[in-house]
Amino acid sequence: MEGEQTQTSPLQRALDVVEELSMEEQETLVEVIERRLVEWRRAEIARNAAATLQAVRDGSARYGSVEDLKRDLASEP
């Protein structure tokens, strides 16, 4: 349609900018993003570990067998 602007997603806009970078800059960007993802995952694991330790300390942790876990997971909506 005439005069209508198409909306591009943030991902597409980022890809458009990345395409303007040199190959070396793109490789550096990939390395930086990979490091940040690793750091994010480590922080997530640390948060989950802290929450688990707190649940054990305050007595709200649940214990059981693998079969108990399977039943619990199967009964979740």
N, C-alpha and C positions, 0 to 999 in steps of 0.2 A: 504494500500500500504506500502511496506517495506521502512523503513527509513523516512516515512512522519510523521511529528509531527502534532497532531491535536491542533488547537487553542482552548483554553478555554476562556470563557468570564470572565471579571472582577468579575461579580457576582458569577460565579461558583468558581473562585479562592478564593473569600472572604468566601463563604460557606465552602470550604474545610478547610480553616484556622479556622473558627468558630467551626467546628466539632472536632478540636484538643483541644479546650478549655474544661475545666471542666464545669459541669452543673452550678455551682455558677458563673463562669466567663461568661457563656453564658447569664444567667439571668441578670447580671450586664450590659453586652453589650446591651441587649434589652432595659433596662431602660435608658441607656445613649442615645441610638438611638431615643427612644420615646421622651425624653426631647429635643433633638436637633431638631426633626421634629416639635415639638410644638413651639420652639423658631423661627424656620424658618417660620412657618405659621404666627406667630405674627408679625414678621418683614415684611412679605409680606402684611399683612393687614395694617400695619402702612404705608408702601410705597403707597399702593392704596389709603388710606385715605388722605395722603399728596398730592398725585396727584389730587384727587378729590377736595380738598380744594383749590389748586392752580387753577384748572379749574374754580371754582366758582369765585375766586378773579379776574382772568383775563378775565372773561366773556365768556369763551369758553365752559362752561358747557351747556348741553342741557337739557331742561325741557319738560315734557309732561306727558301724562296719561299712564297707563299700556297698553292701546290699542296702543298708539304711540310706546311704547317700543316693543311690539309684532310685529308691522309692520316693525320697523327698523331691528329687529333680523331676521325676515323672508326674508327681502330683501338683507341681507348680503350673499356674495358668500360662 
